[in-house]
Amino acid sequence: MNRSKLLLLLAFIAMPIGVVAQTADEEVSQGLQLEKLMHEGEALNKYRLALKIQPDNLVALTRASLMCSRIGNRETDKDKQTVYFKVAKIYADGALKINPENAEANLVEAVAMGRMALISGAKQKVAALRGIKRYTELAIKYDPANPDAWFLLGKWNYEVYNLNFFERAAANMLFGGVPKSSLKDAITYYQKSLQLDPGFIQAYYELGKAYHKNNEDAQAISTLKKALSLRNTHEDDSTFKAGADQLLESLQ
């Protein structure tokens, strides 16, 4: 990391973010409420305040990590995006140190690794694949009813199945081959996620993409229409709906 990125990272972690006037649990509670209102930046600040009070607050660490992964994914500036993803990984690492058998800690570790992989080169991306899957499967092991974990396992299968030539070449060179994945598994895991959370707009969108990739356009169309019919519950849902609408238009 160059000096400017390092300074930005350190400023993000250490920057004073407010006057401590509540308990850590109160800050976390307000952060969770702000997430429901789709104000993720404000929620992140609440979690950071909680960590200022109680650095080992597990919920604050996991939610702060997830917020950094989500907010960073919306950043258009590559340096800022990289900083958000690195901070997401720092928070996730901290959560895992506190409780390595916590489902959310393993999940946000997998998410943070996945975000970094998406902006990395072919070698770095394939090097992260096994770690992402490992932490996702651990999240499912410790909480089999976690829809986000099943969704991420579906996304892992979809992304690995769609690795390009250079990424597959890097996998062959580094690991002797691409990890086993399939569209069928991606579809199965997306469906499992939706059984657990029928309002999961991103899962409908990704399932629609997987159906289309698997030449099941009738299922893709009905799935994408379902995504468009739901009420937004996350800040990125409008983006997923826009993608669903665009794909749907191309299929009809």
N, C-alpha and C positions, 0 to 999 in steps of 0.2 A: 504494500500500500504506500503511495507517495505521501509526502509531508502534508499537503493540503487536505487529503482525505483523512489522514490520521488526526489532524487537528479538528476536523469537522466531527469525526467520530467521538473524540474525547469531549468536545463541547456538548455533543448530544447527550452523553452519559452524565456529565458532571454539571451541566448548566442548572443554576437555581431556577426552580419552576413554580415557586409560590410559597406563601407563608403556611406553615403547618398549624392547622387549627382544629383538626379532627383526628380520630384514631385511624389506623391503617384500614381496619375493616369498614369504617364509614366511607373512606375514600374509594375502596374497592366496590362497595355497594353502589355508590354514585356512578362509578365507571361502568358497571354492568347496566345500569339504567340508561346511561348515555349511549351505550351500544344499541340498546333496544330502540332508541330514538334516532339511530343511524348517524351519530356524531362521534366517529371513531377517533378523530384527532383530540377532541376534548376528553374522551374516555382514556386515551393513552396518557394524557397529562394527569388524570386522577390516579392511574396505576403507578405512575412515576412518583407522585406525591406519597402514595402508600408505601412505596419502596424506600422513600426518603425517611419515613418513620420506622418502617420494619423491613430491612433489606432481605429477609428470608421469608417474606410473605409469598407462599406458593401460588395462590390465585393471582396476585398482582404480577408475579413473574410470567406466568403462562399467558395471561391476557395481554400484558405489555408486549410479549414476544409476538403474539398473533396480530395485534394491532400494527406493529412495525412491519410485519410481513405484508399485511393488506395495504397499508398506507404506502409503503415502498413500492408495491406493485403498481400503484397509480401514478407514481412519480415519473415525469418525463426527463428529468435531469439524471443522467447515468451515475454521476458521482453521488448525488443525494440518495438515489435508489440503492446504490451499493452500501452506503452508510446505514440506511434503514435495515437492510437485510443482515448486515454484520451485527447490528445491535439486537435484532431479533434472535440471532444465534447466541449472543451473549446471555440474553435473558433466558432462553431455552436451556442453555448449559447450566445456568444457575438453578433452574427448577429441577433439572435432573439430579444435580448434586444433593439437593434437599430430599428428593424422593424419586429414585430411579424406577419405582414401580407405580408411579402415578400416570394414569392414562393420558391426561392433558399435557403433562411434561413431555412424554414421548411423542405425542402428536405434534406439538409446536416445534419440537426438534426436527421432526421430519419435514414440516412445512418450511421452516427456515432453511434447511438444507436444499429443499426443492427450489425455493426462490433463488438462492445463490446459483444453483445448477442452471437455471433458465437463462442467466445472464453471463454464464461462463463459456469457455471454449469447449470443444468436443471432448478433449481428454478429461478436463475437470468435471464435465457433466456426467460422463459415464462412470467416473471414479466415485461419484456421489450416489449412484443408483442403488447399490446394495445397502448403503447406510439408510437411505430414505425408506426403502422397503422394510428394513429391520425395525426401525423405530415405529413405522406405521403398524406393523404386525404386533409389536409390543403394546401399542395403544389399544389394539383390538383385544389382545390377550387380557389386559387389565380392565377393559370396559367393552365387552362385546356388543353393547347396545349404543355405542357411540357412532352416530351417523356420519360425522366428519371423518372419522378414521376409515370407515368403509368406502366413503367417497374418495379419499386420498389413495386408497389401494386401487380403486378403479382407475383413477387418474394416472397412477404409476403404470399400470398395465397399458393404458392407452398411449402414453408418451413413449414408453419403451418400444411398443409395437411400431411406433411411427418414427423411430430414430432414422436419421438420414445416413447416407453412405459413409461420410467422414466419421460420424459418431459410432457407427457399427465397426468401422475399421479401427477406431481407437479402442473400442471394447474388445475386439479380437486381439489387439496388441497387448493391452493391459491385463485382461482377465481370461483370455482364451475363448471369448465369445460373449454374446449378448445374454443378459439374464432372461430366463424363461418368462414370457408374457403372451397374452392373447387378447384379441378383441372380445372374444366370448367371456373371458374373465372380467374384462373391464365392464362389460354390460351387466354381468351378474352382480358385481360389487356396487355399481351405481344403483341397480335395482334394490339391493339390500339397504343401501343408504336411504333410499326413498321410502322403503317400508318403515324405517325408523323415524323418518322426518318427511312427511308428505308435502311439506311446504318449502322444500329445499330447491330454490329456483336454479342455482348453479348446477345441481345434480341433474335436473331435467334437461338443461341445456347441453351438458356434457354427454348425457345418455343419448340425446338426439343426434349429436355428432357421431357417437360410436355406432348407433344404428345405421346412419347414413354410410359410414365407412364400411360397414358390414353388409351393404346392399339391402338393407331392410328399411326402405324409405317410407313405407306405410306407417311403421312403428315410429320412425323418426318424426314424421309429420304430427302424429297425435301427441307425441311427447313434447315437441316444441310448442304446440298449441297450449298444452297444460302449463308450461313455463310462463307463457304470456298471460295466462288467466289468473295467476296468483298475485297476491299483494306483496309488495316489496317489504323485506324484513332486514336486509343488510345494505350497506352503503353502495356496494358494487352490483346490486341486483338489476338496476336499470341498464348497466352495461351488458350483463348476461342476457337480459331481455332483448336488447338491441341486436346482439349476436344471434339469438334464437330467431328473431324476426327476419333477419337477413338470410339465414340459412333456410328458413321456412319458405320465403319468397322464391328462392332458387329451386325448391323442390316441387312447388305447385304449378 
